[in-house]
Amino acid sequence: MKRFTAFIAALLLSLSLATGASAAAPTPPSIWIDGQPVKFGEQKPFIQNGVTFVPVRMLLEELAFELDWNEKLRVVTATGDKATIILEIDRKTAYVNSKPQELDAAPKILNKTTYVPLRFIISASGYEIEWLEDVRAVLIDTIQESRGFMYKVENGENVVYLLGSIHVGNDAMYPLRDEITDAFQEADFLSVEVNGESDEVDYEKLLGNLGYYKDGTTLRNHLSTEGYEAVVQLLTDLELETNTLDTLKPWFASFVLDSWLQEDSEFEAELGIDQYFMDQAIKKEIPILELESAELQYRMFDNFSAELQEGMLMGSVYGFYNESDSVQDLSSMWVDGDIEMLTELAEDTKSNEEYYNAVLRDRNVGMAEGIDGYLNNKEASTFFVVVGALHLPGEDGVVALLEEMGYTVTRI
């Protein structure tokens, strides 16, 4: 929740004034929206049976709703950008976008003023709420919708919405802004790097063929002495057998360590942007296409030089000892839609030419060609394309490559 200097100063003042008040007349709770106090005048909020009631007109007008009062039916209708709320006096059933919702307490009229339960109104309005017991204050904050990185490309009647994703996520990355979800609703197809929902790929067999040594050597034979000792030390610290990863190639061992580290993290692949839209596509019953394949990606890692594979593995090892949360930084970047930070990250990968060429430059070409194919589809269609955000920016990025093909690419 946000904390504001003005909020703290005002609370201190109100507390100093409240100390001399009679215990028989508790101070009405104060209401703050995005750090600013709501001035209710004589119609004060009050708490009854644990439910905070507020004057409905003053509160909802502060939240940019338009209100309509039906005197005959004794019904309040509040219309906002994202919700229409209907409440009836003395009834505990309300309606949000025509769906019935049960209230903690019924709206009521006192001294010609309509009062409604606060928590329900805030939840239905798309805000978040926090109650500070010690100072009898209610904090209401706008929920920040993730901005992300989305572009639109058109060719005749074919449309591509191109969304840069983060492959792991947490609850804080949702909800997504309306422009993203609305674009997906237009889509006839979802396209991702790899369709993890496909039954056609035997991942166990694929990784068994590519990720393990079959020539009698072990991980020790393919790492520097210092590198192998670092792996052994980590496994010791994790109270595991020191040969646990010995049959795995360094790149696959890196994947395994990353999955272990993720187990204690709030960030999950199931909450990643790719997976979110694959789940939505299944519900919407639209086809899921691939720009690449699992085999292509795994073979890319398997073809890395010994030095690069060891670097990957050491990065995963040190992740267990690193207190900084790089994934959190990436999540915040995505939520804010910070294109400057994203471009800087893409540029930083150029420090390792092998990695940059294999992971970004060469794959970007294939992705751009795939999108070009969508834009020249014989049947007019809308494609919603989700790829790792790092593939989009820079002179070798997918956006630049599409522009070189003659397309106009517009960020939304």
Secondary structure, 3 states (H helix, E strand, C coil): CCCCHHHHHHHHHHHHHHCCCCCCCCCCCEEEECCEECCCCCCCCEEECCEEEEEHHHHHHHCCCEEEEECCCCEEEEECCCCEEEEECCCCEEEECCEEEECCCCCEEECCEEEEEHHHHHHHHCEEEEEEHHHCEEEEEECCCECCEEEEEEECCEEEEEEEECCCECHHHCCECHHHHHHHHHCCEEEECCCCCCCCCCHHHHHHHHCECCCCCCHHHHCCHHHHHHHHHHHHHCCCCCCCCCCECHHHHHHHHHHHHHCCCCCEHHHCHHHHHHHHHHHHCCCEEECCCHHHHHHHHHCCCHHHHHHHHHHHHHHCCCCCCHHHHHHHHHHHCCHHHHHHHHHHHHHCHHHHHHHHHHHHHHHHHHHHHHHCCCCCCEEEEEEEHHHCCCCCCHHHHHHHCCCCEEEC
